[in-house]
């Protein structure tokens, strides 16, 4: 689920979890009372849902992490729940740990790609997958109920510390049939990495060494939470990595976000591989070896559909949000899926975006191809996505507005499973309401930047006309 960089003192409650800025007045930001309230509600939900009183927690390296961790652990103990604390970790590592520990759920303390003033409680079910919308709403309802009953002294939860999941996660990646560590080692790759001074600075170098990569140029790998740039792995934030790749004559650059569930690459010439094409390239490799179906969300590039159909598979689109992609993958028995933000979901490993799995599959693909990263990228369909938004007044009926746009284009193929997506041959535009502001997000894709921008502007003009006439 996409979230904007909102002003300070913000608290957002959604199926992605409880996300907010640190500090301020209770209810306005992610303050200690808010952390306690929502943690207690989630803990109670876990016990009611699963009958288990064990929860796994892990965190990224952001500055507030230790404080939030202490509050979460203490709260869970206070209601009689045992905690397995795996420490500085990644979102996919916690997802792996939950079923391994036979726990009732998991909490990842991370605000993902948001800046350092943010933190969040990402909530998992007993399968190590994000909780559903219905379960999320139940947790939010329980959080507002009065009269929490706390455990007596002899019934307090216990805390177990386990720092072994770094290696266990890597071992699981190495054990995947489509990961060839020997081939990667023989390729003798030189790789520059940007881990934004979060837990990726621990996990990514360890994975690369386990894959036989001996030459690693580390940028921002000190997990102190002092993000050196905006932590979202977008081209404008990866200038230093691009320069490092060229300066060191590296074969590629790798960037991850603070909780290591998003992944993007820089080609050997310093150009961006494109976060939309992370999933495309990995899916291409997987499909070549295990034919099947794929899934991405409606706002992701058409290139995945092209690659899937080229490999005789069937592509399906899901609503935006990881839990929606996972549900569609299960429904269609997809062998690979994810999101265009650099999120790779490979069920052979687990149902969650995992940059470590993505790195291992991509490097195997690159080694087998014998190509440079830029040549590999040039072999995929060339599309460009334009991202725009229109601000609306809070009282505006966004659903009615989208319905009017739908009427104008009802002769075109379209989908309404998440806002409105209209297809124009191999071009498309996707309009959906923001989860955080009275705006409509407008994503469009074409075979050039000009085509994508023109398509977006045409739809924006339609919306402005509808608003004038209403």
Secondary structure by P-SEA (a helix, b strand, c coil): ccccccccbbbbbccccbbbbccccccccccaaaaaaaaaaaaaaaaaaccccbbbbbbccccaaaaaaaaaaaaaaaabbbbbccccccaaaaaaaaaaacccbbbbcccccccccbbbbbbbccccccccaaaaaaaaaaaaccbbbbbccccbbbbbbbcaaaaaaaaaaaacccccaaaaaaabbbbbbbcccccccccaaaaaaaacccccccccccccccccccccccccccaaaaaaaaaacccbbbbbcccccbbbbbccccccccccaaaaaaaaaaaacbbbbbbbcccccaaaaaaaaaacbbbbbbcccaaaaaaaaaaacccccccccbbbbbccccccccaaaaaaaaaaaaaaacccaaaaaaacbbbbbbbbbbbbccccaaaaaaaaaaaacccccccccccbbbbccccbbbbbbbccccbbbbbbbcccaaaaaaaaaaaaaaaaaaaaac
